[in-house]
């Protein structure tokens, strides 16, 4: 009996490990091939048979990207927009989450339902309305236009997550501050925010990723190279008669680095924040 149980556990463990390996290969091989392509000459991308490493290994694609002022401008624009969206989203979501978590006010459930419903709307259905609105407000091809548009899609998730995270913190913390003569603002900034750092980091990393990778609205709401972002810069490498595949892959790798660094730096806090925010709604 004991042998049979041990055998079943071994088979189960083997099955899990095998599944993880297959899943890892399925997710990792495209990234590895993208990295390999970025070090090839453009003419070697479709060589037959395909090779992961070729004799023409070079950094030419990276030199072309990093030596091109227009391409570097795309990265600068992405940093400006993504950082601004992250900071503003965290600030607004923190205040909104605090209100939802700690106070009762008219139409609270209705407002919460509207916030949740925004998450369910496919972004592509909003392209034309937002284009008209941004043009009417004079924000077309500007940083504020991109930032405000991105925030429409990052705020709902951020508010939901921060509200859920604050709900896990006892209200006695706020009451103890008020007993000592503090205000709600004091409780928020000096007590709740320091405790909520893991949740804020989780929301911040997610928000940065969404804004950094956003393509549809960045394409629709910009028209000049001095305002375009990295995803648009990659698309611009697709010419009418030829594609610069190696440069596209090099730019994709360079564009992935900021998000990868963020995740590696805040991995434990990111996972902890997501877990804690899911404990209590």
HUDAMO-V739500 format. One record per residue. N is the residue number from 1. NEAR is the number of other C-alpha atoms within 12 Angstrom. Layout:
{{N/NEAR} {N/NEAR}}
//
This chain:
{{1/7} {2/8} {3/9} {4/10} {5/11} {6/12} {7/13} {8/14} {9/14} {10/14} {11/14} {12/14} {13/14} {14/14} {15/14} {16/14} {17/14} {18/14} {19/14} {20/15} {21/15} {22/14} {23/13} {24/15} {25/15} {26/14} {27/14} {28/15} {29/16} {30/16} {31/20} {32/21} {33/27} {34/27} {35/32} {36/32} {37/39} {38/38} {39/35} {40/34} {41/29} {42/27} {43/19} {44/25} {45/30} {46/18} {47/16} {48/10} {49/10} {50/14} {51/19} {52/25} {53/22} {54/22} {55/12} {56/21} {57/22} {58/23} {59/23} {60/22} {61/33} {62/31} {63/20} {64/24} {65/32} {66/21} {67/15} {68/17} {69/16} {70/25} {71/37} {72/28} {73/24} {74/34} {75/36} {76/24} {77/34} {78/40} {79/29} {80/26} {81/38} {82/39} {83/31} {84/29} {85/40} {86/38} {87/28} {88/27} {89/41} {90/39} {91/25} {92/26} {93/37} {94/40} {95/28} {96/30} {97/38} {98/36} {99/27} {100/31} {101/33} {102/30} {103/20} {104/13} {105/13} {106/11} {107/12} {108/18} {109/15} {110/13} {111/20} {112/25} {113/17} {114/18} {115/28} {116/22} {117/16} {118/23} {119/20} {120/16} {121/16} {122/12} {123/21} {124/18} {125/14} {126/21} {127/22} {128/16} {129/17} {130/27} {131/27} {132/17} {133/18} {134/27} {135/20} {136/12} {137/15} {138/15} {139/22} {140/29} {141/28} {142/28} {143/30} {144/27} {145/31} {146/40} {147/42} {148/30} {149/38} {150/38} {151/35} {152/32} {153/35} {154/40} {155/41} {156/33} {157/35} {158/45} {159/44} {160/41} {161/44} {162/47} {163/40} {164/34} {165/40} {166/43} {167/30} {168/27} {169/29} {170/18} {171/21} {172/16} {173/26} {174/29} {175/20} {176/17} {177/21} {178/18} {179/14} {180/13} {181/13} {182/18} {183/18} {184/25} {185/20} {186/21} {187/28} {188/31} {189/21} {190/18} {191/26} {192/36} {193/28} {194/17} {195/24} {196/35} {197/29} {198/29} {199/44} {200/43} {201/37} {202/36} {203/46} {204/42} {205/38} {206/36} {207/40} {208/41} {209/32} {210/34} {211/40} {212/43} {213/30} {214/33} {215/28} {216/29} {217/38} {218/42} {219/28} {220/30} {221/36} {222/30} {223/18} {224/21} {225/24} {226/23} {227/36} {228/40} {229/45} {230/42} {231/34} {232/37} {233/42} {234/33} {235/26} {236/26} {237/27} {238/18} {239/13} {240/9} {241/7} {242/13} {243/19} {244/31} {245/32} {246/37} {247/41} {248/37} {249/38} {250/39} {251/38} {252/34} {253/30} {254/30} {255/34} {256/25} {257/18} {258/24} {259/29} {260/19} {261/16} {262/22} {263/23} {264/15} {265/16} {266/24} {267/21} {268/19} {269/26} {270/27} {271/23} {272/22} {273/32} {274/31} {275/22} {276/30} {277/34} {278/21} {279/18} {280/19} {281/20}}
//
